Amino acid sequence: MNSRKPSQPSQSSQTSQASQPSRASGASRPAPAPPEITYTNCRRCGTEIAGLDGRYACGVCGWTNHYSEGYHPLPTAQDDPDWTGPNCR
């Protein structure tokens, strides 16, 4: 087991980091995986439909499944690279 302590940043690196514009809190997370194309039958009319990560919409009858039925959580607004903050319009 490694018992090394993490190194403390120098005062100059703290100053330079503070002067840089900050990104959204979600910017430090790894990029999400690209969506996977998935297939199922429409629950209303039976047509085979394709969706992204388990989220479907039928072009024949208009049925859609609820977004919470997808395989992965949806990204937040902070994950959007164009997001400028909570007060943007």
Secondary structure, DSSP 8 states (H G I E B T S, - for coil): ----------HHHHHHHHHS----GGGGS-------EEEEE-TTT--EEEEETTEEB-TTT--B--GGGSSS----GGGSTT---TT--
